[in-house]
Amino acid sequence: MTEATQTADDAPARTTHRFEAEVDQVLRLVIRSLYSNKEIFLRELLSNASDALDKLRFRSLTEPALRPSEELRIRLEPDAANKTLTIWDDGIGMTRDELAQNLGTIAKSGTRELLEKVRAAGQKDAPALIGQFGVGFYSAFLVAERVDVISRAPGHEDAWKWSSDAQGTFTIEPAARDVNGSSVVLHLSDDHVDLLRTWKLEELVRKYSDYLEWPIELKLEREKADEAAPAEWRRVNRGTPLWQRSASEVTPDQYEEHYRHLTHDFEKPLLWRHFRVEGTTEFAGILYVPRRPPFDLFAPESKHGLRLHVKRVFVMEDEGEVLPKWLRFVRGVVDSEDLPLNVSRELLQDSRVVRTIKKQIVKQVLDGLTQLANDRPEDYALFWKTFGAVLKEGLHYEPDQTERLAKLLRYESSAVEKGALVSLADAKARMKEGQKAIYYALGESRRQIESSPHIEGLTKHGFEVLYMIDPVDQWAVQSLREFDGTPLQSATAAELDLGALHLGATDEASEKAREESKGAVEALRSRARTKLQEHVSEVRVSARLTDSPVCLVVPEGGLPPHLERLLRATQQDLPPQKRILEINPDHPLVRALAKLIEAQPDRAEIDEWIELLHEQALIAEGSPIEDPGRFTKRLTSLLTEAATRAAGA
């Protein structure tokens, strides 16, 4: 809703606007509970000013008219008499429409999703979510009763003033400003006037924003006798980019503040890597691995990457040219001495320098993750549960990194309790005598795999099975054919080679019974092959089953059933995938049915029971059956017959 009032006959209107409903709620959350440390408002506003200067310098590379005649800077101007603190910059500035959009709405942030996540997270986790959605400007209301923003966009003669007291509305009216940029004027509440002290502001700048590249100048207090003298300003930040300093000079707190500046994430990063490469190609950077994922990590349209600098000048947000897609969770800065300032994405895609940088970034990240896994396994487990599915994409996209990535992989396993993770090295160390491969099973969940007949023989005899339950595992494991010389084998695949292992019964009586029923079981197999030829490609005797009568296995090159269902939901024309039906020759049901075929081959129920076994195998793997109604009738008939016999007995 907008109300307009005329301020002069021929002057632009002063307008009053209501915040979007979601923004109003965000303001209340910010002011009431989200920021426990209120002094960080200065960090947020200085970071915004720094971004405005970055944007102006970037645009000036292609728009010479925007190049400033003086050095760009940020200024802090405390005014004790009026109880105001002004954060001034000569950066990109905003037009009237941009003020309304950027400060009256949360553009492109998914505000409804933000609020839902904040409510679900509670006070403890909410600050990280606020940071992810980029609403740090509103932290100004932690210390201010009213906030004015006076801004002028480059190339425009007019300036505009945005003003609000965070009570649901804001106004926009004409203003005066000599140069482009923005001034954020905080009308401080009585509880926060101590922020106007010079020493206090200097302390906060050095604590939170010392690493910012742009000069931050503080207006010094005048002596009463010199009130007519020009204002004096002193630079209060060092301004050397953190990545250009020696790692020994940078404290953990400074790394963490730099990370917050880059990401607006209030959580500390899990790890960081500070590196410098010198030689034929020179570049430096800092890479961070977050503690929690951004809300759009798996969104197809999301853009993730590093901030790319050339000779300390920010030139663009990399969207994949420097950072591989399978490392899209990494945040940070890369600064090259060799790329041109007017670098384009087309140049990045065909640059030897970029290929060298990309290779070094991959090395640095994998080195950091390896160290994290070795030194802090609990933190690595947190990383894996958060980003493991993304990292595994590297097995598919970058096969030459398979050996290094294989050491970082973690899976749930039949050998450990739910929630615990094991490495491939752990699984190999636990291999039993005669075991030729590391076994794994693909599925939708641990619970679904644990109840699968495919692994019952392996687990019953103490062989470990890794549970691969991420959708990406089907493609990732195709590049992971072995680990440290030991092949990986799917427990659900038709070509499972158990070698010298024998999972069935081995006592003398069982062997005798198996031999006696061999011919009858062969007759059942032949009958089932004929009856189910439209549904399965083959029927064969199983070497993996112990407790279940039948199971369906995936032929070589076929899709696991859960992925087939997923693809079929989006691709209606997906051709039918015929699997192989395996029967357990030692199961009482199979033997009884085999004997029945031998004794009464023309009995009508035999074909129905064969179909029932096939449907049972489908249900066991989680696949739908073709005719649920018919299945129910057959099952009811069998139960009725069994119950009648039991009652008669």
Secondary structure, 3 states (H helix, E strand, C coil): CEEEECCCCCCCCEEEEECCHHHHHHHHHHHHHHCCCHHHHHHHHHHHHHHHHHHHHHHHCCCHHHCCCCCCCEEEEEECCCCEEEEEECCCCCCHHHHHHHHHCCCCCCHHHHHHHHHHHHHHHHHHHHHHCCCHHHHHHHCEEEEEEEEECCCCCCEEEEEECCCCEEEEEEECCCCCEEEEEEEECHHHHHHHCHHHHHHHHHHHCCCCCCCEEEECCCCHHHCCCCCCEEECCCCCCHHHCCHHHCCHHHHHHHHHHHHCCCCCCCEEEEEEECCCCCEEEEEEECCCCCCCCCCCCCCCCCEEEECCEEEEECCCCCCCHHHCCCEEEEEECCCCCCCCHHHHHCCHHHHHHHHHHHHHHHHHHHHHHHHCHHHHHHHHHHHHHHHCHHHHHCHHHHHHHHHHCCEEECCCCCCCCECHHHHHHCCCCCCCCEEEEECCCHHHHHCCHHHHHHHHCCCCEEEECCCCHHHHHHHCCEECCEEEEECCECCCCCCCCCCCCCCHHHHHHHHHCHHHHHHHHHHHHHHCCCCEEEEEECCCCCCCCEEEEECCCCCCHHHHHHHHHHCCCCCCCCEEEEECCCCHHHHHHHHHHHHCCCCCHHHHHHHHHHHHHHHHCCCCCCCHHHHHHHHHHHHHHHHHHHHHC
